[in-house]
Amino acid sequence: MLNRDLKLIFATNAVGSFGDGLFAYLLPVYMSNTLRLGPIQIGVLYALLALASALTLLISGKLADRYDRRKIMVAGWIAWLPAPLIFAFAQNFAEMIPGVVMWGFWLGQPAGSAYIVTSSERSRLTSTFTIMSAGWSLGYTFSPAIGGYLAGTVGMKTIFYLAFIFYASACLTLSFITSQRANHNREIDEKDYSFSKLIRNRKLLSMSALFAAVMFITMMYRNFVPIYVKAAYGLTDFQIGFLGSVLFASSAVLGIVLGKLGDIKRNVYSLALSLILSATALTLMLWSGNFAILLLSFIFNVAPYLTWSMLGAIVGPTAPESYRARWIAIPQTLCMFFSFAAPYLGGLLYAISANYPFIVALLIMPLLAILSLRMIKG
C-alpha cells in the first residue's frame, strides 16, 4: 500500500515521535513540578508554541510549492533540533520561551501533507494519512512510559538529550526520500492560485473555520490532562507516562480504523466520530479516578491527535497540485493562528477550577461533530 517514500516518512514519524514522546507528554508536569510554573504560565508557553506554528506554516507552504518539498520537510526537523537542548538547560519561564518557539517551527507540515497527497493512491488517501499519523503514534506508544520511568531514575535532563538524538535520527532518515516538486503552469497558477485569491475561496475558508474550531477546543485542554490526573488522582510520573503510551497506541489503532471508515464512507465521518469519542473520554476522566476508568478514558481521547491527519485527508484532495502545499497551509495556518490563545484560555479556566477546561470541551465537541457532518461534503 505504501511506496518507498511513504515508508520512509512513516519510519521518520516513528523515530522522531519516540524522541518527542520521551518528554512531550510529561513536559507540562515538568513545568509545573520542577520549574514551579503556574497553569497560566504553562498556557502562555503553549500559546507561544501555537503562534510560532501559525507564523511558519504559510511560509513553509509557499516554499514547498516553489522548491523541493523534501528539503523543506528536512528543514522542519532541523529547526526542531535545538528545542530539547534548550529545555534541558532552562531554569525558569523566560528560559523556556526560546525552546518552545523552536519547537513550534512547523516548517515541514504543509510540505509533508502535499508530499503525501501527491504520492498516495487517491482511493486510499484517508487511510494513508491516518497510517502516517499512526507512525507518529507508534513512537509515542512506548516512549511516554519509558520517559516517565527515566524521569524518576536519571532525570529529565538526560531525557532531553535522548530526544535530541532521536530528532537527529529522524532528520537523517527523511533525507533519503525522493525529491518532489510541484508542477507549475506559471501564467495560470499565479493568476488563479495567488494567496489573495485562495484566501477568498469559500470552500477552503469554511473547511478552515471548522478545523480551527476543532483545533481550538482540543488545544484548550490537551496539555492540562497530565497535570489534572496527577493533581486530582495522585498518579506517579510513570503512571502518567503509561497512560500517555496507551493514548498514543489507541490513536494509532483507532486512527487506522477511522481512516478505513473514511475511505469506505465519507472522510468527515472519521472526524465526527473522533470528536464524540474524545467527549466521552473527558466525561470518564472527570467521573472517576479509578485507574481502569482512566485507562478507558485515555483510549478514547483521540481527537487532539488525529485532527491534523484528518485535515490533510479532507482538505488535501481539493487542492490543485501546483499549489497544494500552499492550499493545505492556509487551513493549517488559520487553525494555529486562531488557536494560539486556546492554551492560555485553558490555563485561565484551570486556575479557576481544574474541571472547567474539560467540561467546556466535552460540551462543545459533539456540536462540532454535528457541524462537520453538515458543512463538509466528501
VOPAGU-2260 file (C-alpha; in pm, 1 decimal, decimal comma):
REM VOPAGU-2260
SITE   aa  ch    i         X         Y         Z
SITE  MET   A    0       0,0       0,0       0,0
SITE  LEU   A    1     280,9     239,8      86,1
SITE  ASN   A    2     557,0     312,4    -162,9
SITE  ARG   A    3     921,9     350,8     -63,8
SITE  ASP   A    4     896,9     723,5      12,8
SITE  LEU   A    5     585,3     686,7     225,0
SITE  LYS   A    6     750,6     403,5     417,7
SITE  LEU   A    7    1047,7     630,8     490,2
SITE  ILE   A    8     811,8     906,2     608,1
SITE  PHE   A    9     637,1     650,8     829,8
SITE  ALA   A   10     975,5     546,9     974,2
SITE  THR   A   11    1071,6     911,0    1025,6
SITE  ASN   A   12     749,2     975,3    1213,3
SITE  ALA   A   13     801,5     669,4    1433,9
SITE  VAL   A   14    1166,0     750,9    1519,3
SITE  GLY   A   15    1107,7    1122,8    1570,3
SITE  SER   A   16     793,6    1075,4    1776,8
SITE  PHE   A   17     971,2     826,3    2001,4
SITE  GLY   A   18    1216,3    1100,9    2093,7
SITE  ASP   A   19     939,3    1356,6    2120,5
SITE  GLY   A   20     728,8    1128,9    2338,8
SITE  LEU   A   21    1008,5    1080,3    2588,7
SITE  PHE   A   22     942,6    1430,5    2719,4
SITE  ALA   A   23     643,9    1589,9    2542,3
SITE  TYR   A   24     363,7    1429,5    2742,8
SITE  LEU   A   25     542,7    1488,6    3073,4
SITE  LEU   A   26     655,8    1840,4    2983,8
SITE  PRO   A   27     354,1    2016,0    3145,0
SITE  VAL   A   28     415,0    1816,3    3465,2
SITE  TYR   A   29     786,6    1908,3    3447,1
SITE  MET   A   30     694,7    2275,5    3404,8
SITE  SER   A   31     456,9    2258,3    3699,2
SITE  ASN   A   32     655,9    2049,6    3948,3
SITE  THR   A   33    1021,1    2120,9    3863,9
SITE  LEU   A   34    1013,4    2473,7    3720,2
SITE  ARG   A   35     724,0    2573,1    3950,8
SITE  LEU   A   36     521,6    2737,8    3674,6
SITE  GLY   A   37     152,0    2809,0    3727,3
SITE  PRO   A   38    -125,2    2698,5    3488,3
SITE  ILE   A   39    -145,9    3042,5    3326,9
SITE  GLN   A   40     231,3    3049,6    3260,6
SITE  ILE   A   41     211,1    2698,3    3113,0
SITE  GLY   A   42     -81,4    2814,1    2898,2
SITE  VAL   A   43     121,6    3111,8    2776,2
SITE  LEU   A   44     412,4    2886,6    2672,9
SITE  TYR   A   45     185,7    2658,7    2470,9
SITE  ALA   A   46      17,3    2965,3    2322,0
SITE  LEU   A   47     360,7    3086,1    2205,4
SITE  LEU   A   48     419,7    2742,7    2052,4
SITE  ALA   A   49      93,4    2768,0    1858,2
SITE  LEU   A   50     172,6    3124,1    1747,2
SITE  ALA   A   51     515,4    3017,8    1619,9
SITE  SER   A   52     343,9    2738,4    1426,5
SITE  ALA   A   53      94,2    2979,4    1271,9
SITE  LEU   A   54     369,4    3213,4    1157,6
SITE  THR   A   55     578,2    2937,7     997,0
SITE  LEU   A   56     312,4    2720,7     830,5
SITE  LEU   A   57     213,7    2957,8     549,4
SITE  ILE   A   58     577,5    3046,0     478,2
SITE  SER   A   59     652,0    2675,2     458,5
SITE  GLY   A   60     360,7    2621,7     220,0
SITE  LYS   A   61     490,6    2885,4     -19,0
SITE  LEU   A   62     843,1    2744,8      -6,4
SITE  ALA   A   63     717,6    2389,1     -62,4
SITE  ASP   A   64     531,4    2494,0    -377,6
SITE  ARG   A   65     837,1    2669,9    -513,4
SITE  TYR   A   66    1124,9    2444,3    -407,3
SITE  ASP   A   67    1193,4    2077,3    -338,0
SITE  ARG   A   68     939,2    1954,6     -82,7
SITE  ARG   A   69    1187,6    1703,8      56,6
SITE  LYS   A   70    1428,2    1982,6     154,7
SITE  ILE   A   71    1154,2    2177,3     330,0
SITE  MET   A   72    1048,6    1865,7     524,1
SITE  VAL   A   73    1408,5    1801,4     633,7
SITE  ALA   A   74    1445,7    2167,1     731,4
SITE  GLY   A   75    1145,7    2121,3     959,0
SITE  TRP   A   76    1330,5    1858,3    1162,4
SITE  ILE   A   77    1649,0    2065,4    1167,9
SITE  ALA   A   78    1450,8    2354,4    1318,4
SITE  TRP   A   79    1334,6    2123,2    1598,8
SITE  LEU   A   80    1682,6    2004,0    1695,7
SITE  PRO   A   81    1768,7    2286,8    1941,0
SITE  ALA   A   82    1438,2    2263,8    2132,8
SITE  PRO   A   83    1512,5    1970,3    2369,7
SITE  LEU   A   84    1860,5    2106,3    2440,7
SITE  ILE   A   85    1712,2    2442,2    2539,6
SITE  PHE   A   86    1460,2    2264,5    2765,1
SITE  ALA   A   87    1746,1    2073,2    2928,8
SITE  PHE   A   88    1914,3    2391,3    3047,6
SITE  ALA   A   89    1608,5    2611,3    3113,3
SITE  GLN   A   90    1559,0    2705,6    3478,4
SITE  ASN   A   91    1256,7    2934,9    3460,2
SITE  PHE   A   92     967,9    3063,2    3248,2
SITE  ALA   A   93    1176,3    3306,4    3040,6
SITE  GLU   A   94    1442,1    3045,6    2955,7
SITE  MET   A   95    1174,0    2804,9    2829,9
SITE  ILE   A   96    1049,3    3052,9    2569,2
SITE  PRO   A   97    1321,1    3004,3    2301,2
SITE  GLY   A   98    1281,7    2626,4    2317,8
SITE  VAL   A   99     903,5    2646,7    2292,2
SITE  VAL   A  100     929,7    2880,3    1991,5
SITE  MET   A  101    1175,5    2648,6    1813,5
SITE  TRP   A  102     950,3    2353,2    1894,3
SITE  GLY   A  103     670,8    2546,9    1724,4
SITE  PHE   A  104     856,1    2586,1    1393,3
SITE  TRP   A  105     636,5    2354,5    1185,9
SITE  LEU   A  106     818,3    2407,2     859,1
SITE  GLY   A  107     762,5    2053,0     738,3
SITE  GLN   A  108     385,5    2023,6     788,9
SITE  PRO   A  109     239,5    2168,8     464,3
SITE  ALA   A  110     522,1    2020,3     257,2
SITE  GLY   A  111     467,8    1681,1     419,1
SITE  SER   A  112      91,9    1688,8     362,6
SITE  ALA   A  113     136,3    1788,8      -2,1
SITE  TYR   A  114     403,9    1521,1     -48,3
SITE  ILE   A  115     173,9    1250,7      92,4
SITE  VAL   A  116    -124,5    1357,6    -121,0
SITE  THR   A  117      87,4    1354,3    -438,1
SITE  SER   A  118     247,0    1017,6    -353,2
SITE  SER   A  119     -71,6     837,9    -244,7
SITE  GLU   A  120    -344,0     649,3    -426,0
SITE  ARG   A  121    -649,9     875,0    -425,0
SITE  SER   A  122    -886,1     590,2    -331,1
SITE  ARG   A  123    -681,8     522,2     -15,3
SITE  LEU   A  124    -595,4     877,5      79,8
SITE  THR   A  125    -771,1     894,1     418,1
SITE  SER   A  126    -622,1     565,7     534,7
SITE  THR   A  127    -278,2     672,2     406,4
SITE  PHE   A  128    -291,1     990,1     614,0
SITE  THR   A  129    -406,2     803,5     922,3
SITE  ILE   A  130    -131,9     542,9     869,4
SITE  MET   A  131     122,6     826,6     858,4
SITE  SER   A  132     -33,9     957,4    1178,4
SITE  ALA   A  133     -16,1     603,6    1319,3
SITE  GLY   A  134     359,1     611,2    1256,5
SITE  TRP   A  135     376,5     914,8    1482,8
SITE  SER   A  136     154,7     743,5    1738,9
SITE  LEU   A  137     366,7     426,4    1717,9
SITE  GLY   A  138     670,6     610,6    1850,7
SITE  TYR   A  139     456,3     757,0    2125,6
SITE  THR   A  140     321,3     415,0    2219,9
SITE  PHE   A  141     631,3     326,1    2421,2
SITE  SER   A  142     819,7     648,7    2482,8
SITE  PRO   A  143     591,2     827,4    2734,5
SITE  ALA   A  144     603,1     526,7    2968,9
SITE  ILE   A  145     980,4     498,7    2920,7
SITE  GLY   A  146    1013,8     874,4    2972,8
SITE  GLY   A  147     806,9     851,0    3290,9
SITE  TYR   A  148    1033,3     575,4    3423,2
SITE  LEU   A  149    1352,9     758,2    3327,4
SITE  ALA   A  150    1225,6    1082,1    3483,8
SITE  GLY   A  151    1228,2     909,6    3821,5
SITE  THR   A  152    1568,5     745,9    3773,4
SITE  VAL   A  153    1805,4     956,5    3560,4
SITE  GLY   A  154    1611,8    1285,8    3550,0
SITE  MET   A  155    1459,4    1496,1    3274,7
SITE  LYS   A  156    1787,8    1644,9    3151,8
SITE  THR   A  157    1902,6    1304,2    3023,7
SITE  ILE   A  158    1563,9    1256,5    2858,6
SITE  PHE   A  159    1603,7    1584,0    2670,7
SITE  TYR   A  160    1946,0    1470,6    2543,9
SITE  LEU   A  161    1798,2    1140,6    2422,6
SITE  ALA   A  162    1519,9    1330,2    2244,4
SITE  PHE   A  163    1780,8    1533,1    2056,8
SITE  ILE   A  164    1946,1    1210,3    1933,8
SITE  PHE   A  165    1613,8    1072,8    1807,5
SITE  TYR   A  166    1529,6    1403,1    1637,2
SITE  ALA   A  167    1862,7    1390,3    1454,3
SITE  SER   A  168    1799,4    1027,4    1351,5
SITE  ALA   A  169    1456,9    1118,8    1213,7
SITE  CYS   A  170    1608,0    1403,6    1015,4
SITE  LEU   A  171    1867,5    1167,6     865,1
SITE  THR   A  172    1602,8     906,2     774,2
SITE  LEU   A  173    1384,4    1162,7     598,3
SITE  SER   A  174    1675,1    1286,3     387,1
SITE  PHE   A  175    1659,0     960,9     184,8
SITE  ILE   A  176    1311,6    1020,1      36,8
SITE  THR   A  177    1282,1    1114,3    -330,7
SITE  SER   A  178    1276,2    1479,9    -426,2
SITE  GLN   A  179     934,4    1614,5    -518,7
SITE  ARG   A  180     848,6    1945,0    -680,9
SITE  ALA   A  181     511,6    2091,5    -769,5
SITE  ASN   A  182     420,2    2102,2   -1139,3
SITE  HIS   A  183     363,8    2462,1   -1244,1
SITE  ASN   A  184     199,2    2644,6   -1528,6
SITE  ARG   A  185     320,2    2986,1   -1420,3
SITE  GLU   A  186      75,6    3201,7   -1617,6
SITE  ILE   A  187    -228,6    3007,6   -1496,0
SITE  ASP   A  188    -104,9    2935,0   -1145,7
SITE  GLU   A  189      -6,7    3286,4   -1046,8
SITE  LYS   A  190    -339,1    3419,3   -1175,1
SITE  ASP   A  191    -572,9    3155,2   -1033,0
SITE  TYR   A  192    -391,2    3041,0    -719,1
SITE  SER   A  193    -236,7    3351,1    -569,9
SITE  PHE   A  194    -262,4    3377,7    -193,3
SITE  SER   A  195    -510,4    3666,9    -214,5
SITE  LYS   A  196    -741,0    3454,2    -428,9
SITE  LEU   A  197    -701,3    3137,7    -224,3
SITE  ILE   A  198    -786,9    3316,6      99,3
SITE  ARG   A  199   -1121,8    3421,0     -54,0
SITE  ASN   A  200   -1215,1    3067,5    -161,7
SITE  ARG   A  201   -1540,8    2997,8      26,3
SITE  LYS   A  202   -1498,9    2621,4      35,8
SITE  LEU   A  203   -1144,8    2647,4     167,4
SITE  LEU   A  204   -1244,2    2907,6     425,4
SITE  SER   A  205   -1538,8    2700,8     552,6
SITE  MET   A  206   -1315,9    2396,0     599,0
SITE  SER   A  207   -1052,4    2616,1     763,5
SITE  ALA   A  208   -1309,4    2758,6    1006,1
SITE  LEU   A  209   -1427,9    2411,3    1106,6
SITE  PHE   A  210   -1078,8    2276,8    1168,4
SITE  ALA   A  211    -981,0    2596,7    1350,8
SITE  ALA   A  212   -1271,4    2541,5    1590,4
SITE  VAL   A  213   -1175,7    2176,3    1643,3
SITE  MET   A  214    -811,6    2268,0    1696,1
SITE  PHE   A  215    -902,0    2545,6    1939,0
SITE  ILE   A  216   -1113,9    2326,1    2164,2
SITE  THR   A  217    -865,2    2037,4    2169,1
SITE  MET   A  218    -563,9    2262,1    2232,7
SITE  MET   A  219    -753,6    2432,3    2513,8
SITE  TYR   A  220    -746,8    2120,1    2730,4
SITE  ARG   A  221    -491,7    1877,7    2583,8
SITE  ASN   A  222    -181,8    1986,2    2773,9
SITE  PHE   A  223    -364,6    2003,5    3108,3
SITE  VAL   A  224    -468,0    1636,7    3110,6
SITE  PRO   A  225    -142,0    1503,3    3264,3
SITE  ILE   A  226    -138,4    1783,8    3523,0
SITE  TYR   A  227    -500,1    1710,6    3611,5
SITE  VAL   A  228    -463,8    1336,2    3665,9
SITE  LYS   A  229    -152,4    1391,5    3876,7
SITE  ALA   A  230    -313,1    1658,3    4096,9
SITE  ALA   A  231    -663,9    1510,5    4117,9
SITE  TYR   A  232    -581,0    1141,6    4148,3
SITE  GLY   A  233    -219,7    1139,5    4275,2
SITE  LEU   A  234     -73,4     945,2    3982,6
SITE  THR   A  235     303,9     899,4    3956,5
SITE  ASP   A  236     511,9    1012,0    3658,7
SITE  PHE   A  237     538,9     651,1    3544,8
SITE  GLN   A  238     160,1     602,0    3563,2
SITE  ILE   A  239     104,7     923,7    3367,9
SITE  GLY   A  240     362,3     814,7    3112,0
SITE  PHE   A  241     196,7     474,4    3085,7
SITE  LEU   A  242    -142,4     635,9    3023,7
SITE  GLY   A  243      21,4     855,2    2760,9
SITE  SER   A  244     157,3     544,0    2590,7
SITE  VAL   A  245    -190,5     390,2    2594,7
SITE  LEU   A  246    -331,9     710,3    2447,3
SITE  PHE   A  247     -95,5     711,6    2151,6
SITE  ALA   A  248    -125,8     337,7    2092,8
SITE  SER   A  249    -500,8     389,9    2075,7
SITE  SER   A  250    -452,9     685,9    1841,8
SITE  ALA   A  251    -253,7     460,9    1609,1
SITE  VAL   A  252    -509,6     178,2    1608,0
SITE  LEU   A  253    -823,7     391,2    1605,9
SITE  GLY   A  254    -661,8     624,6    1353,7
SITE  ILE   A  255    -625,4     340,1    1103,9
SITE  VAL   A  256    -980,4     217,5    1176,4
SITE  LEU   A  257   -1122,1     567,0    1131,2
SITE  GLY   A  258    -914,3     609,3     816,7
SITE  LYS   A  259   -1065,4     293,4     669,9
SITE  LEU   A  260   -1409,6     427,4     759,9
SITE  GLY   A  261   -1327,6     749,1     576,8
SITE  ASP   A  262   -1220,6     559,5     264,6
SITE  ILE   A  263   -1534,7     342,4     263,4
SITE  LYS   A  264   -1789,5     608,0     362,7
SITE  ARG   A  265   -1703,0     977,7     389,8
SITE  ASN   A  266   -1382,0    1108,6     539,1
SITE  VAL   A  267   -1575,3    1359,1     750,3
SITE  TYR   A  268   -1736,6    1068,7     940,6
SITE  SER   A  269   -1393,7     991,5    1083,9
SITE  LEU   A  270   -1356,8    1346,2    1215,1
SITE  ALA   A  271   -1703,1    1347,4    1373,5
SITE  LEU   A  272   -1655,4    1009,7    1541,7
SITE  SER   A  273   -1318,1    1110,8    1685,3
SITE  LEU   A  274   -1482,1    1415,2    1846,9
SITE  ILE   A  275   -1759,7    1204,6    2001,1
SITE  LEU   A  276   -1504,0     958,8    2138,2
SITE  SER   A  277   -1299,8    1237,5    2296,8
SITE  ALA   A  278   -1607,8    1393,8    2458,3
SITE  THR   A  279   -1684,1    1052,8    2608,2
SITE  ALA   A  280   -1323,3    1022,1    2725,8
SITE  LEU   A  281   -1331,3    1352,7    2912,0
SITE  THR   A  282   -1657,2    1255,8    3079,8
SITE  LEU   A  283   -1497,7     934,3    3206,3
SITE  MET   A  284   -1184,6    1116,1    3326,6
SITE  LEU   A  285   -1387,1    1364,8    3531,4
SITE  TRP   A  286   -1618,5    1095,0    3662,0
SITE  SER   A  287   -1365,4     863,9    3828,3
SITE  GLY   A  288   -1002,8     834,5    3931,4
SITE  ASN   A  289   -1017,7     456,3    3915,1
SITE  PHE   A  290    -718,2     352,4    3706,6
SITE  ALA   A  291    -925,0     118,7    3485,6
SITE  ILE   A  292   -1169,1     402,9    3409,9
SITE  LEU   A  293    -879,6     640,2    3338,3
SITE  LEU   A  294    -731,3     377,8    3107,0
SITE  LEU   A  295   -1056,0     366,3    2910,0
SITE  SER   A  296   -1066,5     745,4    2902,3
SITE  PHE   A  297    -717,9     767,6    2754,3
SITE  ILE   A  298    -805,8     503,7    2493,0
SITE  PHE   A  299   -1094,4     718,1    2365,4
SITE  ASN   A  300    -931,2    1062,6    2379,2
SITE  VAL   A  301    -802,8    1055,1    2019,7
SITE  ALA   A  302    -937,8    1376,0    1861,0
SITE  PRO   A  303    -645,4    1601,0    1965,9
SITE  TYR   A  304    -400,7    1364,5    1795,8
SITE  LEU   A  305    -592,6    1281,4    1476,9
SITE  THR   A  306    -723,2    1625,2    1376,6
SITE  TRP   A  307    -409,5    1716,0    1181,8
SITE  SER   A  308    -418,0    1400,0     969,4
SITE  MET   A  309    -793,5    1442,3     915,5
SITE  LEU   A  310    -730,1    1795,0     791,5
SITE  GLY   A  311    -481,9    1666,5     534,4
SITE  ALA   A  312    -716,1    1388,8     420,6
SITE  ILE   A  313   -1018,4    1617,2     384,7
SITE  VAL   A  314    -854,6    1933,6     250,1
SITE  GLY   A  315    -569,4    1777,2      50,3
SITE  PRO   A  316    -775,1    1623,4    -235,0
SITE  THR   A  317    -947,6    1958,1    -301,6
SITE  ALA   A  318    -613,7    2127,8    -371,1
SITE  PRO   A  319    -457,1    2194,4    -713,3
SITE  GLU   A  320    -132,9    2000,4    -747,6
SITE  SER   A  321      78,7    2301,6    -841,4
SITE  TYR   A  322     -15,4    2490,2    -525,1
SITE  ARG   A  323    -111,7    2200,7    -298,3
SITE  ALA   A  324     123,6    2287,0     -13,3
SITE  ARG   A  325       8,0    2648,8      -5,3
SITE  TRP   A  326    -356,5    2538,0     -23,5
SITE  ILE   A  327    -312,8    2298,8     271,2
SITE  ALA   A  328    -104,7    2557,5     459,7
SITE  ILE   A  329    -395,9    2802,9     465,5
SITE  PRO   A  330    -624,1    2595,6     694,7
SITE  GLN   A  331    -320,2    2479,9     893,2
SITE  THR   A  332    -212,3    2840,8     944,2
SITE  LEU   A  333    -560,7    2961,9    1029,9
SITE  CYS   A  334    -600,5    2672,4    1274,1
SITE  MET   A  335    -286,7    2761,9    1463,5
SITE  PHE   A  336    -336,0    3138,5    1439,6
SITE  PHE   A  337    -688,3    3131,3    1580,7
SITE  SER   A  338    -596,7    2860,6    1832,6
SITE  PHE   A  339    -281,7    3014,4    1975,1
SITE  ALA   A  340    -477,3    3165,2    2264,6
SITE  ALA   A  341    -651,2    2832,5    2341,4
SITE  PRO   A  342    -385,2    2703,0    2586,6
SITE  TYR   A  343    -390,1    3040,3    2764,6
SITE  LEU   A  344    -769,4    3021,2    2796,2
SITE  GLY   A  345    -731,4    2664,5    2922,9
SITE  GLY   A  346    -484,3    2788,6    3182,2
SITE  LEU   A  347    -724,0    3059,2    3298,1
SITE  LEU   A  348   -1009,6    2810,8    3328,0
SITE  TYR   A  349    -786,3    2558,3    3505,2
SITE  ALA   A  350    -676,9    2826,4    3754,3
SITE  ILE   A  351   -1043,9    2890,8    3839,8
SITE  SER   A  352   -1134,4    2522,1    3857,2
SITE  ALA   A  353    -935,7    2224,7    3733,5
SITE  ASN   A  354   -1254,5    2075,6    3584,1
SITE  TYR   A  355   -1354,6    2373,3    3370,5
SITE  PRO   A  356   -1135,8    2323,7    3057,6
SITE  PHE   A  357   -1258,7    1965,6    3021,9
SITE  ILE   A  358   -1625,5    2044,5    3086,8
SITE  VAL   A  359   -1622,7    2317,8    2821,2
SITE  ALA   A  360   -1454,0    2084,4    2572,3
SITE  LEU   A  361   -1684,8    1786,4    2626,1
SITE  LEU   A  362   -1990,7    2010,5    2578,9
SITE  ILE   A  363   -1866,7    2170,6    2256,7
SITE  MET   A  364   -1715,5    1869,7    2076,6
SITE  PRO   A  365   -2047,9    1694,9    1997,5
SITE  LEU   A  366   -2171,6    2022,2    1847,1
SITE  LEU   A  367   -1861,5    2040,4    1627,6
SITE  ALA   A  368   -1918,8    1679,5    1520,7
SITE  ILE   A  369   -2271,2    1765,1    1404,7
SITE  LEU   A  370   -2146,8    2082,2    1233,4
SITE  SER   A  371   -1877,6    1888,3    1046,0
SITE  LEU   A  372   -2131,3    1644,4     905,9
SITE  ARG   A  373   -2345,4    1931,1     779,1
SITE  MET   A  374   -2065,9    2150,6     649,6
SITE  ILE   A  375   -1835,9    1917,7     457,8
SITE  LYS   A  376   -1941,3    1700,6     170,7
SITE  GLY   A  377   -1691,6    1439,3      54,9
